[in-house]
Amino acid sequence: MHADAVLMMILAAAAAAGYPLYGWFKAYRRNLELEARQHSEQADMRVEELQRAVDALTDQYAQLAESQDFISRVLSERLPALPGKATRPPEVSTPH
């Protein structure tokens, strides 16, 4: 075979092998980009879910605080003063 023919065959084989490799490389990079985008979308969804959960817990905490205030107010109005907490009788000042 002539050297020119061998060179042409090598170049043809390299081109034939290179084109699929180039396509595989582009597909691989595109796949990585799509996975990264999907991962960031999932992370955004998780953050939104956590924000909703925190908001719900905050609302429940506010309701608990309001009910605690109400119960404290009702109990302080209706229960008689405890013996240990009774107010002292006013002191009378007597001249000596």
C-alpha positions in Angstrom: 0.0 0.0 0.0 1.1 3.5 -0.6 1.8 5.7 2.3 -0.9 8.1 1.1 -3.5 5.4 1.2 -2.5 4.4 4.7 -2.6 7.9 5.9 -6.0 8.4 4.4 -7.3 5.3 6.1 -5.9 6.4 9.5 -7.5 9.8 9.1 -10.8 8.3 8.1 -10.7 5.9 11.0 -9.8 8.8 13.4 -12.7 10.9 12.0 -15.1 8.0 12.2 -14.1 7.4 15.8 -13.8 11.0 16.8 -17.3 12.1 15.8 -19.1 9.6 18.1 -16.6 10.5 20.9 -17.4 14.2 20.4 -21.1 13.4 20.5 -20.7 11.3 23.7 -18.7 14.1 25.3 -21.4 16.8 24.5 -24.1 14.5 25.7 -22.2 13.8 28.9 -21.7 17.5 29.6 -25.4 18.2 28.9 -26.4 15.4 31.2 -24.2 17.0 34.0 -25.9 20.4 33.4 -29.4 18.9 33.6 -28.5 17.0 36.8 -27.1 20.2 38.4 -30.3 22.1 37.4 -32.5 19.4 38.8 -30.5 19.3 42.0 -30.9 23.0 42.5 -34.6 22.9 41.8 -34.9 20.1 44.4 -32.9 22.2 46.9 -35.2 25.2 46.2 -38.3 23.0 46.8 -36.8 21.8 50.1 -36.1 25.4 51.2 -39.7 26.3 50.4 -41.0 23.3 52.3 -38.9 24.3 55.3 -40.1 27.8 55.1 -43.7 26.6 55.1 -43.0 24.3 58.1 -41.4 27.2 60.1 -44.3 29.4 59.3 -46.8 26.8 60.5 -44.7 26.3 63.7 -44.6 30.1 64.3 -48.4 30.3 64.0 -48.8 27.4 66.4 -46.4 29.0 68.9 -48.4 32.3 68.7 -51.6 30.5 69.4 -50.1 28.7 72.4 -48.8 32.1 73.7 -52.2 33.7 73.4 -53.9 30.8 75.1 -51.4 30.9 77.9 -52.0 34.6 78.4 -55.8 34.0 78.5 -55.5 31.2 81.0 -53.2 33.2 83.2 -55.6 36.1 83.1 -58.7 34.0 83.9 -57.0 32.1 86.7 -55.7 35.3 88.3 -59.2 36.9 88.3 -61.1 33.8 89.5 -58.8 32.1 92.0 -58.4 33.5 95.5 -55.0 34.8 96.5 -52.8 32.0 97.8 -52.0 32.1 101.5 -48.2 32.6 100.9 -48.9 35.4 98.5 -51.4 37.3 100.6 -50.8 40.9 100.9 -49.7 42.2 104.3 -52.2 44.3 106.3 -51.4 47.9 106.2 -49.0 48.9 108.8 -50.3 51.3 111.4 -48.0 53.9 112.7 -48.6 54.5 116.4 -46.9 57.3 118.2 -44.7 56.3 121.2 
